[in-house]
Amino acid sequence: MLALGTVLVTAAGLLVAHATAATAADSTTDLGVSSDRSDMAATDDRLFISAKDRVIVADHEARLTGAVTDLPSVGDLALTSDGTRLYATLRDSHQIAEIDTGSLTVTRRIALNAYPCPSHLALLGTRLYVGYGCGADWKAGVVGFDVSAAEPEFAPLSLQLYQAPLVAAAGQKLVVGETVTSPGNIYVYDLTDTGPTMRGAINGSTHSLYNLQDISITADGSTVFSAFGAPYRFDAWDTTGLTLVRSYGEGSFTGYPTAVTVSGDGRHVIGGRTSGKPVVMYDRAGGEQTFAYENLGSDLVAGSLAYSGGTAFGVLSDMSDRLHLVRLPDVTLPGSTITLTAPATGTALKPLTLSGKLTLSDGSTPGEQPLTLIRWTSDGARTPVSGVTTAADGTYSVDDTPPIGGQIRYDVLWNGNADYRWSRAWRDVRVSKVSTMIDLTPSAPATALEPLTLSGTLTLANGADPGEQPLVVTRLMSNGTRETLPAMTTAADGTFTINDTPPIGGNTQYDVRWSGNLTYEAATGLKTVAVAKRQTTFTLSGPETGNAGKQLEFSGALDGGGRLPAAGTAITVTRTVSNRNGTSTTTLPSLTLSADGTFGFADTPPAGGDYTYTVKYAGDSVFLAAQGTHAVTVRGKAG
């Protein structure tokens, strides 16, 4: 969720964080609370917004400036004409809170125990009218009292309604709107010296009016505006003849009406809807739509519209019921349109061209106008692209160099002027990272247990030096063993050297990886090195002659080029005898090597003949196999 007070600039439903709240662009501000209802009242310089258990205060730039808390179930708001006192319904405690708008303190709580669940307010002078009612039980109604009295005297209307009604008052008129009931009536009262007198009703059945959401009245009380859930429009009603004056927003469905208000001068009707275009404005006299704010992800909360000094305000509710204050400045100005053209794809560190055109709604030439162009990169950075100004005909073009890869959004804003409303456009560009590669070259043939050197280079496709970059080197040996070698770093020019001693022979793969960064792709270098096993030789020494029945002693050694298998490595010994009885081979007891590679054994030849003793080492993953022989002539036993 966005933090309390975060200001976002909005375009076509896109929420984009903006550095300055004091912009002509639309903006939304997170109110820091979730609720299913809210109301708003406005002075010339401040906004008061009810939300859950508090009244939030904001200025007309939508900056949050304070709050009145400890107001559980707060609902509708009503301001005195001088803006010094604010009244708020506290539905569940059956009270009206009176708030000093200077100190933002509750000065008193007015109990309405006989008129429970106050829900809607209308203040005319010092007379406050309250629509009350706790449920759908025909016990709802309207009560009025003088807020200037220390001990108010309550004067209820005789009207008994199904559920708490909406109320509006101005001039000499009090309007009461039925809620929930479908169809629902709007009742109009004349305010006389003796109290409200029923003039009549705008009949919901006659006009097919269903599910009333909001009503608003002109300052002179001559016209009341309604927002019914159906039909999908906003209506203006004459409070004297009780007739339909005009409808606004008829046509295709763009969301259920939820709120309606009228500008102070009476020239503009502002309506709110549940989705699509949650705020729309119409010319009151002609009925044509003059402004629409699009936001596909939020609904306007019922009854939460306010208008002041050319700016419309409302409360939006997102899909999680989080509330946001929407600020729509200069809604009465003629519009403008700005376009932005950008390539669909690009490459980091390579310039790309952005262009577009600013067009004014009346077709006039905008002249040279400064634009704000923002680059939003995938790391969250917000970077202004400076020096963007339209030509006299409104066109513009600028080159920008994306510093990193990923999804990049370009957002162009014309902030408007005194004659035309702002406009914005945005485009996304998929920016590829700069490609990279790692090349590896072994310096010489490799042998197990001997030092091996591989030279390598990390190369960037744009020819830049990568600087010192960490590499991860992994050795995969022929027996399936994988080992990560000590960390290493390239030189500034990308070169590096791997020094390793392969522990075994066989094909050994070296895998070198660079993880890359936001600008450059990751790179992998693979090199398979044929690592030779070590050559081994056997020496076997013993007597040249011997006698049958007499013990012979032999010794020897295994040489692995200065390296040896582990002590205790087994070797085999065989004895081959050739004499008048033929040739036979016998396997003698196996031997083990000592730490220095030497060994020794003894044998007693059983008969005369030519003897050949053979010792064999089978070899392993490091050493090749080897064998050694020694011949002995053995004389037979004397007869």
C-alpha positions, 0 to 999 in steps of 0.5 A: 500500500502507498504511504499516507499522504503520497501524491500521485499524478494520474493519466488515463487511470495510470498512477505515476508518482510525481515530485510536486503536488502543485501541478496543474495535472490531475493527482490522487493522494492516498488517505491512509485508510480503508472504508466503504463510505466517505463524504467531503466538504470544501472551503475556499482553501481546505477540504474536509474528508470523512473516512472510517473514524476520522475527518482528514484535512487537506489543502486544495493542492491535495496535500494532507495537513491534519486530521480530527480523530476519535470519530467512530462511524463518521459519515456525512459532513456539513460546513457553516457558510463561514467555514468555522464549524464543521458538523459530522454524523457519528452514526453508531453513537447517535451523535452529531459532532461539532468541530472547530475547523481552526483548532481541529477539535470537537467542541461538542457532541449533540446526542440524537438518541430519539433520532438514531443513526444520523446518516446525512446532513444539510445545513442552511444558515444555522438550521441543520437537517439530519436524515436518520435511520438505523435500518430498513424498518420504516422508522427513518426520517428527517429532523431539524434543529438550530445548531446555534442553540446551546440546547437544541430543540428537535423538530422532526418531519412527519415523513416516515421512510424506509431507510435514512434519507438524503437531504439537501437545503438551499434558498427556501427549499429542503429536499429529501431523497428516499434511499434503498427503495426502488423506485424512490421518491424525491420530496420537496419542502418549502421552508417557511417561518413556521417550518418545512411545508411539503410542496410535493414529490418527484415520483420515482415510479413515474420517472423510473428512478431506482437506488438513489445515491446522491442529491445536490441543490443549487445555491438558490434552491431552484434546482435539485440534481440527482444521481440514481443507480438507474437510469444511468444518468444525472437529472436536474429537477425544478423544485417549484414545478417538480418537473424534469429540466434536463438529463446529463450523461445519457447513452452508453453505460460507463458506470453506475452514477454515485455522486452529483454536485454543481459548481458555485456559479451554477454553470457546471454539473459534476457527476461521479460513477463507479468505474471507467469515468468516475468523474464527468462534467457537463455544461448545465445549460446545454447538457454536453459533456465537457470533461471526463476523468478516466480511471479503470481501477477505482470507483467514486465513493457515493456522495463524495464530490466537491467543487471549488475554484475550477477544481473538482475533488472526489474520493476514490475507492480501489479494489481493496477499499483503500481511499484516495483523494482525487484532485482534478484542477482546471476542469472548466478550461478547454482541453488539450491533447499531447501525443508521444511516439516512441519505438517499441524496443531499444538497447541500453546506452543507445539513443532512441528518438521520442516525438509527439505533438501538442494540440489545443481543443480549438485548433489554435497553434500552441506556440513554443511550450515547455514540456516535462518529460520523465524517464521511469526505469525498471530500478524505480529511478525517475529522471527528467529529460531536459530541454523538451519544448514544442515548436510553434506548431506544437510538435517536438522531438528529443533523443534520450539514451536509456541507461539500463535495460528493462521496461522503461516508461516515458511520461510527457506532461504539458502543465497547461496554462490559464487558457487550456487544461493540461495533458499527458501521454506515456509510452513503454519501451522494452529496452534490451541490455547490452550483450556481453561475452566471456572467452577462455583459452588454456595456456598449455596442455594439462596434466592431473595435479599440475598447475593449469592456467586459463586466460579469459576476457569479459567483453562488452558489445559496445566496446567499453571497458567493463571495469573490475567485475566479480566472476564465479568460476566452477570446475566440473570434473569427469567424475561428476564432481562440481567445485566452485573455485576461489572468487576472482575479479577482472582487471579494468579492461576485462581480462582475467586469469584462472590458476587451477590444479586439476585433481584428476584426469579426464575432460574437465569443464571450466564454467565462468559466469558474470552476473551482469547488471542493469545495463549489461547482460550476464555472460558465461564462458565455457571451456573443456580442457582435456586433462591427461592422467599422470604417467607412471613407471614401475621398477622391480629388482631382485636376484638373477638366479636362485635355487628351488626351495630357497627364498628369493627377495624382491623390491621395487618402486612406483614413480608417478613423475614426482607424485604418488598414489596414496599409501596403501594403494594395492598392487598385484604380483604374478609369477610365471614359470616355464620348464619341462612341465610347461608354462604356468602363472600364479598370482601371489599375495597382493601388495600395498605401496608405502608412502614413498611408492616403494614395496617389497616381497619374497617368494620361494620357487617350488621347482627349477625353471625360468621365472618371471615376476610381474607387478602391476598397478591398475591406475586410477583417475589421476595415474595411468596403469603401470607394470614392472617385471624381473626374470630369475633363473631357478635351478632345480633341487639336487637329486 
